[in-house]
């Protein structure tokens, strides 16, 4: 039996705004396990001893140990005590690094938060109204919540310009349907969000790539291709771009906005990751408010289940065309989830939840960079990384072999737009890449296990060497 690990070897200091203390203790365990300061088989101190050491109630430590067991961090061995659990070897388990969703919030009891939130919604709303049809675009309170949520990136905006949609994907499809005609070209960067490519293909629109340099889409090539294809719409994801993680600097945003203004283009600005960036520039909608549809979803920065996205219409643009397109395939947002989003934005819960998710995302970024140890990794604080593969791997071969090894990842081919002119710059064609999503893993412990397996796989030189 191993000697008990001393509390001071792995316990950190409580943060005043770090959430419930029992969850902070679990966080200390997760971090120590990820950093190898706690290893499988290490015995943790008795609960009363740890409570005395931390000057907290015994019930706080008991609740922490219970939560740690639920997350498979610890195992109890009766009178022998509590020990760090060994990683479960389950060859049927697939570790998902392919889905871009926010991680569980650090220091927040999500179960309690949901119970309290729904309770508040039911107190302030009529249950009958939550279960009936609603007009598309959101109520006055919903639109006001959107304007409030977007005030930090965009400044004060009139709530009448805000549409509330059931997720960003439906918003993008409605914008394509209302702002373009079948056969028209939509301009985008060489690598773009697959949901945009799927929606365009289903609606009979073409997406054509505009070359990029180290700052993003090149304004000169945008002018050339907009005139060549008589394009009216440009799609951009300018902050922590999916998949490259690149953030377009303010100077380039202003240049792109100037081109849109001069050529009377409409920009669909898909901006789900703005709040994860350390010091993001103002969105494109700030530079060209009369030419940009700004799309901001809560699914990528709070909870996917909220299914709430805000669309800020260009100044002076009528909404009915977009709402009509939206109603053609989804009549309305889910009233209960929209009401919960509105409640959380108005009472400040959304901001607290965002802080917990952002702290966890940043911690996972640092953990991933350390674990993978690849200087070529691109990641700037968001919920995914962009990794170049060694020359002996193609993207699709790697995805297949990773799946056989119990890992789901996405290759660069899922994001590729039609060939662009030379000068693509960052993230262009050449070396195969994969996107590594960090949010789906239930714990940092599970994430480290997945990343270590991924790192081992990338180093193998022959596909025959791949083992599970």
N, C-alpha and C positions, 0 to 999 in steps of 0.2 A: 504494500500500500504506500502511495506517495505521501510525502509530508504535506501538510496543509499549507496552501499558499497564504502568505501574510496579507491582510487587508490592504496595507499601504502599497503593496506591489501592483495593484490593479485598480483600486478605487480612486476616482478623481474627486474634484470639488463640485459641490452642488451649485448650479447656476440659478440665480434669483428668478430668471424668466425661462428656465429650462423645462417647465412642466412638472407634473407630479413626481415626487422624489422616488417613488418605487420604480417609475419608468426610467428615471435618470440612473438608478442603480443597474437596471437591465442594460442600459446604454453603456455603462462602464464595463460590464461583462462582455458585451458584444465587441467593443473596441479592443479590449485586452485579448480576446480570442483571435480577432482579426490580426492583431500585431504580434501574435505568438507569445504574449506575456502570460497568457493562460493557455494550457495545452490540454488535449483530451486526457482524462484520467486525473488531472489535478483536483485535489479536494479543497472545497471552499470552506471558509470558517463557519462554525455554527451560527445560526441566525441571531441568537441573542448576543453573541460576541460581536458580530458585525453591527448590530443595532447600537450597542454601547460605543463601539469605535466611531460610528457616524453620528451619534447623538440623535437618533430617530427612534420612533416607536417600533416595537417588535413587529407589530402588524404591517408596518411599511416594508420591512425586510421580508416577511413571510409572503406578502403580495408580490414582491419583486422576484423571489425564488419561484413562486407559482407561475408567473408570467414567463420567466426564463425557461421553465420546463415546457410550457406550452409552445415556446419557439424552438424547442429541441436544443437549447443551449446547455441545459443541465439534466442530470438524471439523479434521482434519489435512491440511496441504497440502505434504507432503513436506519438502524442505529449507527451504521458506518458513516453516514453523513451525505452531503450533496457533492457531486463531482461533475467536472466539465464533460459533456457528452462527446463521444466519438462521432465523426461524421457518418451519417447513415449511408451505407453502400447499397443503393437501389438502382440496378441497371435499367429498370423500366422508367425511372424518373427522368424527365427531360427538364433541364435547367434552361429557362427561357431568357435569353439575352436579345430577343428580337422585337419585343413590344415596347414602344416608347410610352410609358406611363410614369407618373410621379411616384416616388418611393413612399413607404409609410412615414407619416410625420414623426419627427424626433420629439420626444417629451410630451406627446399628446395621446390621451386615451380616446381612440377614435370611436369605440363603442359608446362611451358616455357622451361624446360630442354629438353623435347622430341621434341618440335618445333625446337629449336636451333640445337639439335643433328641431326635430319633428314635433316635439311637445310644444315648443314655442309657435311653430307654424299653425298647429291645430288650435292653440289658444287665440291666435290673432286672425284666423281665417275660418270661413264657413266650410265644413267638410263637403257639403253638396257642391260648392263652387270648385273645390279641388278635384272633383270627380266628374266634371262635365266639360263640354267643349268650350274652348277659349279662342278669341280672335288671335290670329298670328301676329308676331312682332312684339308681344309682351304687353302687360298692363303698364300704367303710368309708374307704379312702384317698381316694377321690373326694369323699366327703361331708366328710371332714376338710379337704381342700383348699378346698372351698366355704366352710366355716366360717372358715378362715384368711383367705381372700380378702375376706370380708365383715366381718372384725373391725373394720377402720377405720371404716366407716360405722355399723355396728350394735353394736359392742362384742362381748364374748364371747357366742357362741351355741352351744348344744348341737348337735353334728354330726348327731344323730338327727333334727333338724328340717329338714335340708337335703336336697333332691332335686336330682339332676343330670339335666338334660334336653338333648335335641339341639337347642338353640337356643331363643330366647325365643318365637318364633312358636308352636312346638308346646306350650310351657308355657302360653301364653295360651289356646290352644284347649282344652287339657286342663282348665284352671281354669274356663273358661266352661261346658264340657260337664259338669263335675262339680258346679259350684256353682249352676247355674241350670237351669231347665226350658224347653222350647220355648215361645216366645211371651212369655217374661219380659222385663222391661226391665232393661237395664244402664245405669247413670248415668255420664256422663262430661262433660268440659268441651266447649264448643262446637266446638273444633278438636281432633282426636284422631288418634293413630297409625292409618294406613290398614289395617295388618295386624289391628288389633283390630276395625275395622269389617267387614273381609272375613270374619274368623272368625265374628263374630256373625251376619252375614247367612247364611253357609253353614250355621250351626247352628240357624237359625230364631229367633234372639234379636233384640230391638230395642235399639238404643242411643239414649238420649234425653239431650239436652244440659241441663246445669245451668248457669245463668248465672254469670258471673265478674265480678270487679272487678280492680283493680290488683294484688291479692295472690293472685288465683287463684279457685278455686271458692268460691262464697259459701255459708257454712254454713247460713244461713236458708233459701236456696233448695234446698239439699240436703235439709233436713228436709221441706220442703213437697212436693218431687217424690218423695222416697222413700215418703212416706205416700200420695200420690196414685196412684202406680203400683205400690204394694206391692213396691217394688224391694228386693232383698237384697244386690246387688253394685254396687260403685262402682269404676270404672277411673280411675286417675290416673297421670300421668307428671310428677312434681312438680319435677324438677331439669333445667334446660335443656330445657324441654318441646319436644317435636317436634309442631308446627313452629315455635312462636312464640319459642323460646329462653328463655321466662320461667321463673324459679325461685321457687317458692312459699316465702315466708319462714317461719321457725320458728313464729311466733305463729299463722299460719293453719293450719299443719300440726297444731298442738296442738288448734285449734278443730275441724278436720275429724275428728281422731281422737276427740275428745270426742263428736261427733255419732254416729260409728260405734259407739262404746261404748254410748251411750244407746239407740240404735235397733237395736242388734245387727246392724249391717251388716258385710259383708265387703268389704274394699278390696283390689283387685289393684293393687299398686304396681309399675309398670313403670319401672325406674330404671337405664337403660343408660348415662347420661351423668354420673352423680354424680361420677366421678373427674376430669372435665374442668372442673368448676366450681372457681373460686378458693377460696371458703370456703363450701361448701355446708352447709345445715342438716342435722341428722340426718334420716334417712328416716322416713316415716310409721310404718314398722314399729317404730321405736324408741319412738314415743309410744303406739301401740296394739298391742302384741305379740300379743294374743289375737284381733285382728280383721283383721290384714293378711297377705296373701300377698305377699312381697317377691320380685320377679323381677330378677335381675342377669345380663346376658349378657356373655360375653367377645367376642362378635362385633362389638360397637360400640366397645369400648375397646382391644382387642388385635387379633385377626385374625378375619375372618369365617369362614375355613376351619376354625377350631377347632370350630365348631358345638357349643359348650358353654354352657349357661346354668344358673344356680343359682336354685332356688326355696326360700325360707325359709318353712316352714309356720307358721301361727299356733300359739301355744302351746296345747297340749292338743288339737290337731286331728289326727284320724287321717289317715294318708297313703294308705291303700289306695284310697279313692274317686278321688283324683287320679291315682294310678298306673294304676288300671284304665282311666280315661278316656284316659290317655296311650297305653297299650298298644293301645287300639282303633284307632289310626291310625299309631303308630310304636312298634315293639316295644322299641327301646333306642337309646341314644346309640351313635355309632360308637366302638368300643373303642379304636382307635389314637389318635383325636383326643382322646378323653376322657383317656386315659393321658398324652398329651403335655401337656394342660392341667394335669393333676394334678402331673406332674413339674415343670413350670415354676412352678407356685404354690409347691410345697414347696421347690424349690432357689433361689427368688428371681429366676429369669429373667423371670417374669411382671411383677414389679415394675420390673425394668430396662427391659423392653420397653414397659411403660406409660409410663415416664418419657420415652423417646424419642418415642413417639407423641404424648404430651401436649405436649411441646416443639414438635413439628412442627405440631400442631393450633393451638397458640397463635400460632406464627409465621404460619401461613396466615390466621388470623383478622385479625391486624394488617395483613397484606398485602392482604387483601380489602377491609378498611375504607378503606385508603389508595387502593387502585385504583378502587373504586367511588365514593368521595368522597360518599356519601349520608348525611347526618346522621340520616335516619330509619331506617337499618339497625339491626336488632336482632341482637345477637350477644354472647355473654358467655364466650367461650373454648372453646366446643364445636366440633363438626364441621359445623355448618350456620349459615346466616344466614336472617333473615326480612325480606324487602324489600317495601315498599309500592310499587305501580306507579303511574305518573302517571295522571291521571284519564282520559286518552284510550285507555287500554288496559283491556280485560277480561282476566281471568286466562286463560281458555281460548284467546282469540285470541293472547295473548302466547306461550303454550306452543307453539301451532302455528307462529307466525312464527319463534320461536326455533329450533324444529326445522328449519325451512327454512334458517336461517342456521347450522346445524351445532351447535346448543346444545341440550342436554336439561335442562329444569328442571321443577319441579312447582308447580302453582298451588294456591291455598287451597282450591279445590273438592274436591281429593282428600282433604282432612282434615275436611270439614264433617260435623257430626252434625245430627240433626233439630233444627229451630228451637228456640231456648231463649227464656225470658222476657227482658224488657228487662234492661239492666244487665250486658251481656256483657263490657264493659271491653276489656282488651288483646286484640288479635288477633281481634276479633269481625268480623261482617260489616260491609261498608262498602266501603272501598277494596280493590281487588284486591291480592293479595299473591302472591309466589312464595317457595319455599324454595330456597336456594342451598346445595348440599352441596359441601364443600371437600376431601373426602378422596380422591375417585376419581382425580383428576389424578395422573399419575405423578411430576410434579415441580412446583415452584413456578413454573418458567418456563412450563410448559403451563397452569397455573392462571391466571397473569396474562394470558396470551393469551386464555383463555376469558372472564375477567372483563372485559377491555377490550371484547371483542365484545359482551358482555352489556350493559355500560354504554352503548355506542353504540346498541344496539337500543332500550333503554328511553327514550332521548331522542328517538327518531323519533316524529313526530306522526301519520303516516299509514302504514297497513299497506302501501301501495304503495311506500313509501320503503325497505322492508326489502330489503337485499341481502346476499349471502353474501360 
